[in-house]
Amino acid sequence: DFKIAIEDNILVVSAEQKQESEKKTERYTRKEFSFSSFTRRFNLPENVDENQINANYENGIMLLTLPKKAEAKPVAREISIK
């Protein structure tokens, strides 16, 4: 139940978990509720391409890929030796 969003150049990762249990007997009914949530906010560098951000959740690990913008990538050049 993860939610990932971008708000004003800030990456927001949040999650909510709700659990409910009920036990009925002849004399009583017991209901238990639990709720947990978290939110994390990360400032994105200016050179991150917000439209290309990807997320993958596998085996309990969240992997976020934040690619650089094309103009931010270094350009290789050859230097001649004299």
C-alpha positions as CSV (number, residue, x, y, z in Angstrom):
1,D,0.0,0.0,0.0
2,F,2.7,2.5,-1.0
3,K,2.1,5.8,-2.5
4,I,4.8,7.8,-4.3
5,A,4.3,11.3,-5.5
6,I,6.2,14.4,-6.5
7,E,5.1,17.7,-5.0
8,D,7.1,21.0,-5.7
9,N,10.3,19.1,-6.4
10,I,9.9,16.9,-3.3
11,L,9.6,13.2,-3.6
12,V,7.0,11.9,-1.1
13,V,6.9,8.2,-0.2
14,S,4.0,7.1,2.1
15,A,2.2,3.9,3.2
16,E,-0.7,2.9,5.2
17,Q,-1.6,-0.4,6.8
18,K,-5.0,-1.3,8.4
19,Q,-5.8,-4.5,10.1
20,E,-9.1,-5.7,11.6
21,S,-9.9,-8.8,13.5
22,E,-13.1,-10.1,15.1
23,K,-13.7,-12.9,17.5
24,K,-17.2,-14.1,18.3
25,T,-18.3,-16.4,21.1
26,E,-21.6,-17.1,22.8
27,R,-20.9,-14.6,25.5
28,Y,-19.1,-11.7,23.7
29,T,-17.8,-10.3,20.5
30,R,-14.3,-8.8,20.4
31,K,-13.1,-6.5,17.6
32,E,-9.6,-5.2,17.3
33,F,-8.4,-2.5,14.9
34,S,-4.9,-1.4,14.2
35,F,-3.6,1.3,11.9
36,S,-0.1,2.3,11.0
37,S,1.3,4.8,8.5
38,F,4.5,6.6,7.6
39,T,5.5,9.4,5.3
40,R,9.0,10.4,4.1
41,R,9.9,13.4,2.1
42,F,13.1,13.9,0.0
43,N,14.3,17.0,-1.8
44,L,15.1,16.2,-5.4
45,P,18.2,17.6,-7.0
46,E,17.6,19.9,-9.9
47,N,19.3,17.5,-12.3
48,V,16.7,14.7,-11.8
49,D,14.3,14.0,-14.6
50,E,11.0,13.8,-12.7
51,N,9.1,12.3,-15.6
52,Q,11.5,9.2,-15.7
53,I,11.4,8.2,-12.0
54,N,10.6,4.5,-11.6
55,A,9.8,2.5,-8.5
56,N,9.9,-1.3,-7.9
57,Y,9.0,-3.2,-4.8
58,E,10.2,-6.8,-4.5
59,N,11.0,-9.1,-1.5
60,G,10.4,-6.2,1.0
61,I,12.7,-3.8,-0.7
62,M,11.6,-0.6,-2.5
63,L,14.0,0.5,-5.3
64,L,13.6,4.0,-6.7
65,T,15.4,5.0,-9.8
66,L,16.1,8.7,-10.3
67,P,17.7,9.3,-13.7
68,K,19.5,12.5,-14.5
69,K,18.2,14.9,-17.1
70,A,20.0,14.6,-20.5
71,E,21.7,18.0,-20.2
72,A,23.0,17.1,-16.8
73,K,24.9,14.0,-18.0
74,P,28.6,14.6,-18.5
75,V,29.8,14.6,-22.1
76,A,33.0,12.6,-22.8
77,R,35.5,14.3,-25.0
78,E,38.9,13.3,-26.3
79,I,42.0,15.4,-25.6
80,S,44.7,15.4,-28.1
81,I,48.3,15.0,-27.0
82,K,50.9,17.3,-28.6
